[in-house]
């Protein structure tokens, strides 16, 4: 079976047109049994010969991607992103929305790869508290560094565009000092890799040979920057993410860099000016389906099924992010009102409160440094917020106390 067809999927290919209902919107899932997504070549690694998959350049062809498979759900996803952008403009500070959203995406994309760190672990590490799973937290903080580097480049007139070079730079930061640091950080792989299985010969999937990776990524880069695109931006993002994961250009960290690329492209094409959506939450919740849809592209050319799944994910994640923003804004507004009504509250307490969404775990010493004030003044401000039930002391000690803006953390981790 030269095209790598999976016999278990033949029943799908015998149904050329299949209706589906995604998030209340009727769409058409169109299957094209004659399309192939790539070819197989023989590659060798660890003394074994394997069939490595080399994807065709984007966009899908022979036949072209069926518009009826994505028009309705793409419109739904674009509207959800537009609402998300709109509601973000109604809150007093986009910065504290970004603080939580970026960290949640960093955590969830790392958890897909097996990281066990929690959002509280991340907040504790930033507060200077001791954390048990330091390796896992390091992976998440490295993702944050990689994401900021990509974002800074895209927003700078002198920065790199979305390119192989930019992704390699992000990859170097992702693996720096963490698990995988010995797997060529910042470099395209020089050897054959494989996914699943105990050895290359029984792998679930074998990506293209190393010597073809640079050319394949170059084709993908040209597709991103094509002068006259014929597909909607969200559809292009879906195609690029799947293509990147199929190429699997690094020895480690491909999933995280591939999902970082999604966020970068959302900004690049003006779909979301700030990274307020954590799509990795949807992909983690539907992880088996995520991997199955990607696999179906390679085994049966089912780009339509993957695109519909991806667009549904964008719509769902954007709607969830919108609800999260409303909940957080309501909490902060209610707590701010309680503080303003308190006769004991003064300017330092007000300033401390406004920093809480970006400093949800803290010590009095950290407050002193953050607000550039004296220790007694910082202590008094914290005491006002504690008496009002806004923050909670966590140690039960009289010295070296630490505090948490717990309702806010619970909303983020919901």
Phi and psi in degrees as a GROMACS rama.xvg file:
@    title "Ramachandran Plot"
@    xaxis  label "Phi"
@    yaxis  label "Psi"
@TYPE xy
-61.6285  -28.959  UNK-2
-88.1181  2.33309  UNK-3
73.6178  29.2987  UNK-4
-67.1476  144.974  UNK-5
-101.396  117.769  UNK-6
-56.1552  -30.926  UNK-7
-67.5351  -14.7376  UNK-8
-97.5047  -1.51862  UNK-9
-59.7825  -31.6184  UNK-10
-63.1185  -32.6834  UNK-11
-66.128  -43.1409  UNK-12
-70.3795  -19.7516  UNK-13
-80.8939  -4.01928  UNK-14
-111.049  92.6862  UNK-15
-64.8078  -26.077  UNK-16
-138.232  128.269  UNK-17
-136.384  129.24  UNK-18
-83.198  150.447  UNK-19
-144.93  158.679  UNK-20
-123.113  113.58  UNK-21
-117.517  118.332  UNK-22
48.8306  40.527  UNK-23
83.6406  0.963132  UNK-24
-113.521  124.91  UNK-25
-74.0176  129.006  UNK-26
-131.388  170.53  UNK-27
-112.58  123.367  UNK-28
-93.6731  112.778  UNK-29
-105.076  124.669  UNK-30
-107.16  133.867  UNK-31
-116.717  91.0958  UNK-32
-65.7654  -17.1262  UNK-33
-90.9338  -10.6653  UNK-34
-79.3263  139.272  UNK-35
-115.465  144.567  UNK-36
-94.4637  -7.09837  UNK-37
179.297  -169.352  UNK-38
-129.74  165.286  UNK-39
-107.412  141.505  UNK-40
-129.692  157.282  UNK-41
-86.6749  127.925  UNK-42
-129.083  156.768  UNK-43
-122.116  137.828  UNK-44
-156.069  140.985  UNK-45
50.7319  37.2101  UNK-46
77.4227  7.47417  UNK-47
-116.837  145.117  UNK-48
-92.8555  132.088  UNK-49
-133.651  159.493  UNK-50
-93.53  107.184  UNK-51
-93.2247  140.331  UNK-52
-93.5373  127.403  UNK-53
-114.196  110.479  UNK-54
-72.0098  149.031  UNK-55
-69.7782  154.246  UNK-56
-62.2371  154.651  UNK-57
-79.8628  153.345  UNK-58
-82.4435  168.463  UNK-59
-59.0756  145.25  UNK-60
-144.474  174.709  UNK-61
54.9958  59.0871  UNK-62
-89.8122  167.556  UNK-63
-64.527  162.225  UNK-64
-57.8719  131.252  UNK-65
-78.3627  115.463  UNK-66
-57.7581  -35.1306  UNK-67
-64.5343  -13.0899  UNK-68
-82.6292  -14.6932  UNK-69
-135.358  -11.2294  UNK-70
-57.6382  -50.2529  UNK-71
-67.1644  -47.7472  UNK-72
-73.3397  -27.8732  UNK-73
-65.9272  -41.7788  UNK-74
-61.7284  -42.6189  UNK-75
-61.0294  -42.9449  UNK-76
-67.4282  -40.956  UNK-77
-63.9827  -40.3611  UNK-78
-63.9274  -40.2968  UNK-79
-63.2539  -40.5255  UNK-80
-66.7425  -38.9422  UNK-81
-63.8308  -41.8803  UNK-82
-64.1333  -41.1284  UNK-83
-61.2143  -45.2732  UNK-84
-62.2346  -39.4378  UNK-85
-66.5087  -44.8101  UNK-86
-70.0048  -28.401  UNK-87
-62.7191  -28.7233  UNK-88
-76.0387  -6.84705  UNK-89
-94.0749  -8.17337  UNK-90
-93.0908  154.538  UNK-91
-62.4414  -33.5909  UNK-92
-140.949  113.403  UNK-93
-68.9904  -26.2812  UNK-94
-58.4621  -43.0294  UNK-95
-76.9128  -19.9905  UNK-96
-69.5572  -42.6628  UNK-97
-65.3246  -37.9001  UNK-98
-54.6648  -48.9187  UNK-99
-73.5145  -41.732  UNK-100
-65.5649  -44.3611  UNK-101
-64.9632  -41.0259  UNK-102
-70.0012  -34.6886  UNK-103
-67.124  -42.0732  UNK-104
-62.8754  -43.5484  UNK-105
-59.6331  -41.313  UNK-106
-68.2484  -47.5869  UNK-107
-68.118  -40.152  UNK-108
-65.8342  -31.7452  UNK-109
-73.8047  -35.1582  UNK-110
-66.6576  -30.5301  UNK-111
-58.9537  -32.4572  UNK-112
-90.218  6.09524  UNK-113
105.984  -1.61707  UNK-114
-64.8453  137.951  UNK-115
-102.89  2.27211  UNK-116
-63.1339  153.017  UNK-117
-113.033  168.607  UNK-118
-63.3904  -37.0031  UNK-119
-63.9436  -38.9226  UNK-120
-56.9918  -42.6802  UNK-121
-66.5035  -43.8263  UNK-122
-63.559  -40.2065  UNK-123
-63.7428  -41.5188  UNK-124
-62.9812  -40.4787  UNK-125
-68.4085  -29.3857  UNK-126
-80.5417  -8.03  UNK-127
88.524  10.6591  UNK-128
-80.0389  157.796  UNK-129
-74.051  136.778  UNK-130
-125.991  148.193  UNK-131
-77.0077  -51.6637  UNK-132
-91.2826  68.5056  UNK-133
-63.3828  -34.3795  UNK-134
-63.442  -42.5738  UNK-135
-66.5156  -41.7055  UNK-136
-63.8012  -37.1586  UNK-137
-60.3175  -40.1355  UNK-138
-62.701  -40.0108  UNK-139
-69.7806  -44.827  UNK-140
-65.9756  -31.8811  UNK-141
-64.9428  -38.8623  UNK-142
-61.3382  -42.223  UNK-143
-59.2138  -43.4016  UNK-144
-63.0038  -43.3663  UNK-145
-64.0688  -41.9485  UNK-146
-62.9842  -45.1412  UNK-147
-62.5958  -39.3593  UNK-148
-61.7189  -45.0555  UNK-149
-63.3126  -46.6354  UNK-150
-61.6283  -43.0918  UNK-151
-61.1605  -40.4251  UNK-152
-65.1182  -42.8715  UNK-153
-67.2127  -27.2603  UNK-154
-95.3852  -5.81519  UNK-155
-98.0009  135.084  UNK-156
-59.8061  -24.9957  UNK-157
-99.9932  2.15653  UNK-158
-78.6894  166.269  UNK-159
-73.78  144.685  UNK-160
-77.2969  175.89  UNK-161
-62.9575  119.385  UNK-162
-161.461  168.536  UNK-163
-60.0893  -41.3763  UNK-164
-61.0641  -42.7812  UNK-165
-65.2687  -42.8053  UNK-166
-65.4741  -36.3061  UNK-167
-64.9529  -39.2128  UNK-168
-62.9005  -42.1886  UNK-169
-64.2615  -39.2095  UNK-170
-64.03  -38.5233  UNK-171
-60.5978  -41.4453  UNK-172
-70.11  -36.6619  UNK-173
-60.5308  -40.7109  UNK-174
-96.6159  -4.73784  UNK-175
-61.9287  118.804  UNK-176
68.4863  12.0335  UNK-177
-121.033  178.424  UNK-178
-56.2598  133.255  UNK-179
96.8361  -0.145968  UNK-180
-65.2102  -16.4565  UNK-181
-94.424  8.90143  UNK-182
-109.676  57.2065  UNK-183
53.1365  58.3011  UNK-184
-57.4039  133.424  UNK-185
78.4148  5.20344  UNK-186
-123.793  143.099  UNK-187
-66.0859  144.834  UNK-188
-63.1804  148.037  UNK-189
-104.81  0.590981  UNK-190
-138.631  166.45  UNK-191
-73.8133  133.763  UNK-192
-114.224  175.421  UNK-193
-153.975  162.645  UNK-194
-122.867  129.653  UNK-195
73.4282  166.864  UNK-196
81.2962  166.56  UNK-197
-92.4259  -13.7856  UNK-198
-159.274  167.797  UNK-199
-55.6308  -37.0078  UNK-200
-65.6584  -24.2278  UNK-201
-118.804  25.3608  UNK-202
-64.1927  150.47  UNK-203
-71.1931  -37.8501  UNK-204
-151.685  138.352  UNK-205
-119.097  112.216  UNK-206
-67.4371  175.453  UNK-207
-62.9386  155.813  UNK-208
-58.6491  152.092  UNK-209
-57.834  -36.6999  UNK-210
-69.3699  -10.7914  UNK-211
-102.379  -6.33547  UNK-212
-63.0982  -47.6689  UNK-213
-60.859  -42.5736  UNK-214
-66.3333  -40.0051  UNK-215
-65.4625  -41.1073  UNK-216
-67.6423  -34.5163  UNK-217
-61.9717  -41.4108  UNK-218
-61.5114  -42.1011  UNK-219
-64.5223  -41.1327  UNK-220
-62.8935  -40.9297  UNK-221
-64.36  -37.0036  UNK-222
-63.1391  -41.2848  UNK-223
-60.6723  -41.5535  UNK-224
-102.684  19.4119  UNK-225
-58.3515  144.234  UNK-226
-72.0872  -35.0207  UNK-227
-128.33  76.7132  UNK-228
-64.0694  143.901  UNK-229
-109.96  -4.13792  UNK-230
-116.737  151.212  UNK-231
-61.034  149.111  UNK-232
-55.1901  -42.4521  UNK-233
-65.0311  -35.6768  UNK-234
-66.0363  -40.5761  UNK-235
-62.9332  -39.8602  UNK-236
-61.7866  -42.3483  UNK-237
-59.4359  -44.1249  UNK-238
-65.6368  -43.559  UNK-239
-64.5877  -43.2997  UNK-240
-60.9465  -46.2477  UNK-241
-63.59  -40.5773  UNK-242
-64.0347  -42.0845  UNK-243
-61.2857  -45.5963  UNK-244
-66.2308  -31.5725  UNK-245
-70.4637  -40.9098  UNK-246
-66.5125  -37.4199  UNK-247
47.7629  64.2814  UNK-248
-75.1962  -12.7196  UNK-249
-113.148  162.552  UNK-250
-76.7686  -21.5713  UNK-251
-154.628  155.621  UNK-252
83.7793  11.4924  UNK-253
-62.984  -41.5399  UNK-254
-61.6014  -45.377  UNK-255
-68.2488  -41.6289  UNK-256
-67.2636  -37.2061  UNK-257
-63.171  -37.6159  UNK-258
-78.385  -31.0978  UNK-259
-62.1067  -37.0896  UNK-260
-61.4965  -34.7895  UNK-261
-59.2884  -50.5756  UNK-262
-61.3289  -40.0823  UNK-263
-63.9627  -40.9672  UNK-264
-71.3314  -32.0863  UNK-265
-59.6929  -39.7755  UNK-266
-76.3525  -41.9266  UNK-267
-56.4655  -40.2361  UNK-268
-96.9216  13.45  UNK-269
69.6616  23.0619  UNK-270
-83.8042  -26.4584  UNK-271
-152.724  109.826  UNK-272
-71.0168  -23.9842  UNK-273
-131.481  145.331  UNK-274
-77.1915  72.0183  UNK-275
-92.2382  -7.33541  UNK-276
-108.288  134.755  UNK-277
-110.258  85.3234  UNK-278
-63.1681  -27.6515  UNK-279
-61.0037  -23.964  UNK-280
-62.9113  -44.066  UNK-281
-66.4362  -43.8095  UNK-282
-65.8283  -34.2917  UNK-283
-70.431  -41.1237  UNK-284
-63.8585  -33.1929  UNK-285
-115.62  43.915  UNK-286
-60.9821  -42.9844  UNK-287
-63.7026  -41.9108  UNK-288
-66.6474  -38.7049  UNK-289
-54.5829  -52.4185  UNK-290
-69.022  -35.4517  UNK-291
-66.4915  -41.6202  UNK-292
-64.5751  -40.4748  UNK-293
-63.5547  -41.8728  UNK-294
-64.5497  -36.6561  UNK-295
-65.9612  -25.7792  UNK-296
-63.2499  -45.6919  UNK-297
-73.469  -36.9763  UNK-298
-85.6086  -28.9647  UNK-299
-137.285  7.62652  UNK-300
67.9176  22.4281  UNK-301
-83.9142  71.0452  UNK-302
-69.2774  -34.4566  UNK-303
-61.5038  -43.4318  UNK-304
-62.1737  -40.6022  UNK-305
-66.4046  -46.0312  UNK-306
-61.5674  -43.2354  UNK-307
-62.023  -42.9375  UNK-308
-61.4892  -45.4076  UNK-309
-63.4747  -45.8957  UNK-310
-65.5583  -37.8899  UNK-311
-60.8578  -40.0635  UNK-312
-62.0263  -42.7962  UNK-313
-61.4005  -47.3399  UNK-314
-61.1696  -44.5544  UNK-315
-65.6324  -45.5956  UNK-316
-65.5691  -39.4102  UNK-317
-65.7066  -41.1835  UNK-318
-65.1897  -40.2655  UNK-319
-66.4906  -39.5886  UNK-320
-64.2926  -38.4101  UNK-321
-62.0092  -45.9287  UNK-322
-63.3352  -38.3139  UNK-323
-63.3222  -40.1266  UNK-324
-63.8491  -43.0106  UNK-325
-60.6181  -44.1428  UNK-326
-64.7179  -44.2579  UNK-327
-67.5437  -43.6097  UNK-328
-61.5119  -37.9587  UNK-329
-65.942  -43.1293  UNK-330
-61.4407  -50.5693  UNK-331
-62.9225  -40.7494  UNK-332
-63.9437  -41.6207  UNK-333
-65.5232  -42.9072  UNK-334
-68.3727  -37.4028  UNK-335
-63.2597  -40.0538  UNK-336
-63.0244  -42.4599  UNK-337
-61.6077  -39.8069  UNK-338
-67.0879  -43.8148  UNK-339
-65.3941  -27.195  UNK-340
-83.7167  -8.69607  UNK-341
-82.2608  128.284  UNK-342
-70.0608  -17.156  UNK-343
-87.2619  -13.1952  UNK-344
-76.6941  138.096  UNK-345
-127.97  -174.524  UNK-346
-56.5841  -38.7214  UNK-347
-69.0516  -39.3187  UNK-348
-63.2877  -39.8164  UNK-349
-62.6313  -44.9355  UNK-350
-63.0562  -40.1867  UNK-351
-62.4826  -44.5327  UNK-352
-59.0088  -41.8032  UNK-353
-67.9375  -17.6279  UNK-354
-89.2204  -12.9551  UNK-355
-58.3691  -42.4118  UNK-356
-63.6855  -15.9755  UNK-357
-112.623  8.35294  UNK-358
-150.989  61.8491  UNK-359
-73.5113  -15.7721  UNK-360
-125.374  134.62  UNK-361
-161.969  165.177  UNK-362
-113.901  167.177  UNK-363
-64.8727  -36.6106  UNK-364
-61.6818  -39.4845  UNK-365
-65.8597  -38.2023  UNK-366
-62.92  -43.3557  UNK-367
-57.2251  -44.5035  UNK-368
-69.5064  -42.6444  UNK-369
-63.3351  -41.2436  UNK-370
-95.8573  -0.954282  UNK-371
52.3486  54.5878  UNK-372
-132.238  -177.326  UNK-373
-82.2698  161.827  UNK-374
-63.0507  -46.6091  UNK-375
-60.0352  -38.2503  UNK-376
-66.7877  -41.9631  UNK-377
-63.2934  -42.7544  UNK-378
-61.5096  -41.413  UNK-379
-66.1998  -38.7037  UNK-380
-66.2626  -42.2156  UNK-381
-62.7839  -39.3923  UNK-382
-62.0209  -38.2822  UNK-383
-61.1317  -46.7991  UNK-384
-67.8881  -33.7857  UNK-385
-68.5855  -44.102  UNK-386
-62.5093  -30.0211  UNK-387
-83.2051  -4.31517  UNK-388
78.0837  14.7509  UNK-389
-78.5425  -44.3516  UNK-390
-116.432  158.615  UNK-391
-124.852  134.622  UNK-392
-79.9075  134.679  UNK-393
-103.047  -19.539  UNK-394
-94.1347  -28.1245  UNK-395
75.5191  10.3791  UNK-396
-98.0561  165.313  UNK-397
-90.8187  -19.2145  UNK-398
-128.221  163.825  UNK-399
51.4474  42.7017  UNK-400
-79.0988  152.411  UNK-401
-131.478  152.8  UNK-402
-130.437  159.992  UNK-403
-141.44  136.74  UNK-404
-89.4064  75.314  UNK-405
-65.0934  -43.5549  UNK-406
-58.1798  -36.3579  UNK-407
-66.6447  -44.7979  UNK-408
-62.7088  -40.2257  UNK-409
-65.0253  -35.5577  UNK-410
-64.5614  -41.9486  UNK-411
-67.469  -34.6896  UNK-412
-89.1295  -2.61426  UNK-413
